[in-house]
Amino acid sequence: MERDEQIGTATNGVMLRRVTYADPDSGKTYEFLTNEITLRPGVIALLYRMRWDIEKVFDELKNKLHQTKAWAKSATAKEMQAQFICAAHNLMRLLEDRLAREGIDNAAEIKRRAERPGGLPAGDGAAPSPSRWADCLREWLQRFTQRGVKFIRWLRAQLLVPCPWDDACARLRLIYARC
């Protein structure tokens, strides 16, 4: 954190808080405006980061999974749709975890995520040192990020034309090998 200051104007009587945060990994500086004055500045920065990650999940649902409108008008139908979408997201995440345990991962995507602001450091996937709790927190928050388009296209193809697990995994390895 670099600065935590109260800002506002005398004309409209609105007081805001501006938290200026410098990411220790990238060195990039971010400014957050909020009316929340009780939380510590680091928590404010973390909450904005988490919100951004959640927005990326919504973007994935809308653009990659083509969920742009409600299936029906009733509140019950909308709730059911939301539950199905959440289940699909969680199932994709579980599948990605299983594939990673089998040594199948998108190295290019991992590298790209590590290079973006606030991304995880690229490495061998080993757990970070206990003394670096911020890295652990960042790793935990990584679950909110988008699935790669290669993964979603592969999954869609496997659902449309099923094949044995080993064959499907071999296809995904080939897809990930292409740049």
KAMONOR-V604466 format. One record per residue. N is the residue number from 0. RES is the residue in one letter. SS is DSSP state (a for helix, b for strand, c for the rest). PSI is psi in radians with two decimals (NA if undefined). OMEGA is omega in whole degrees, -180 to 180 (NA if undefined). Layout:
BEGIN
n=(N N)
res=(RES RES)
ss=(SS SS)
psi=(PSI PSI)
omega=(OMEGA OMEGA)
END
This chain:
BEGIN
n=(0 1 2 3 4 5 6 7 8 9 10 11 12 13 14 15 16 17 18 19 20 21 22 23 24 25 26 27 28 29 30 31 32 33 34 35 36 37 38 39 40 41 42 43 44 45 46 47 48 49 50 51 52 53 54 55 56 57 58 59 60 61 62 63 64 65 66 67 68 69 70 71 72 73 74 75 76 77 78 79 80 81 82 83 84 85 86 87 88 89 90 91 92 93 94 95 96 97 98 99 100 101 102 103 104 105 106 107 108 109 110 111 112 113 114 115 116 117 118 119 120 121 122 123 124 125 126 127 128 129 130 131 132 133 134 135 136 137 138 139 140 141 142 143 144 145 146 147 148 149 150 151 152 153 154 155 156 157 158 159 160 161 162 163 164 165 166 167 168 169 170 171 172 173 174 175 176 177 178)
res=(M E R D E Q I G T A T N G V M L R R V T Y A D P D S G K T Y E F L T N E I T L R P G V I A L L Y R M R W D I E K V F D E L K N K L H Q T K A W A K S A T A K E M Q A Q F I C A A H N L M R L L E D R L A R E G I D N A A E I K R R A E R P G G L P A G D G A A P S P S R W A D C L R E W L Q R F T Q R G V K F I R W L R A Q L L V P C P W D D A C A R L R L I Y A R C)
ss=(c c b b b b b b c c c c c c b b b b b b b b c c c c c c b b b b b b c c c c c c a a a a a a a a a a a a a a a a a a a a a a a c c c c c c c c c c c a a a a a a a a a a a a a a a a a a a a a a a a a a a c c c c c a a a a a a a a a c c c c c c c c c c c c c c c c c a a a a a a a a a a a a c c c c a a a a a a a a a a a a c c c c a a a a a a a a a a a a a c c)
psi=(2.36 -0.78 2.62 1.90 2.68 2.32 2.77 -3.12 2.59 -0.41 -0.67 -0.08 0.35 2.22 2.24 2.88 2.30 2.08 2.14 2.16 2.32 2.10 2.13 -0.45 -0.83 -0.38 -0.04 2.50 2.38 2.54 2.31 2.31 2.34 2.80 0.06 2.08 -0.11 -0.38 2.64 2.64 -0.69 -0.60 -0.68 -0.83 -0.73 -0.74 -0.71 -0.70 -0.79 -0.71 -0.72 -0.74 -0.67 -0.70 -0.63 -0.61 -0.77 -0.70 -0.71 -0.79 -0.71 -0.83 -0.67 -0.57 0.01 0.68 1.42 -0.29 2.85 2.62 -0.48 3.13 -0.44 2.68 -0.65 -0.79 -0.71 -0.67 -0.74 -0.74 -0.78 -0.70 -0.71 -0.72 -0.76 -0.72 -0.75 -0.76 -0.82 -0.67 -0.68 -0.72 -0.77 -0.70 -0.74 -0.70 -0.74 -0.77 -0.71 -0.66 -0.48 0.11 0.30 1.91 2.79 1.59 -0.66 -0.70 -0.72 -0.75 -0.75 -0.76 -0.65 -0.51 -0.31 2.75 2.26 0.13 2.86 2.56 2.44 2.43 -2.78 0.08 0.03 2.68 2.46 2.84 2.44 -0.45 -0.23 1.21 -0.50 -0.66 -0.70 -0.75 -0.74 -0.68 -0.72 -0.72 -0.35 -0.40 -0.34 -0.19 2.92 2.64 2.58 2.60 -0.56 -0.76 -0.80 -0.72 -0.72 -0.81 -0.77 -0.75 -0.68 -0.55 -0.57 -0.67 1.51 2.60 2.94 2.59 -0.82 -0.69 -0.73 -0.73 -0.69 -0.71 -0.74 -0.69 -0.75 -0.73 -0.79 -0.47 -0.45 2.42 NA)
omega=(179 -177 174 -174 175 178 178 179 178 -175 -178 175 180 178 178 177 176 177 177 -173 176 178 -177 -178 -176 -176 -179 -179 179 175 -180 175 -179 172 177 -176 -175 -177 178 -177 179 178 177 180 179 179 177 178 180 179 179 179 177 177 178 176 177 178 178 -179 -177 -171 -177 180 174 176 -173 179 -177 179 -177 -176 -175 179 180 180 179 178 178 179 179 179 177 -180 178 178 179 179 -178 177 176 180 178 179 177 178 179 179 179 177 178 176 180 175 -178 -176 -180 179 179 178 -180 179 -180 -177 -180 -178 178 -179 177 176 177 -180 -176 179 179 180 179 179 180 -179 -179 -176 179 176 178 179 178 179 178 -179 -178 -178 -178 -174 -176 170 178 -178 177 180 -178 178 177 -179 178 179 -180 178 -180 -179 -176 176 179 -177 -178 178 179 179 178 178 -180 177 179 179 -179 -179 178 -180 NA)
END
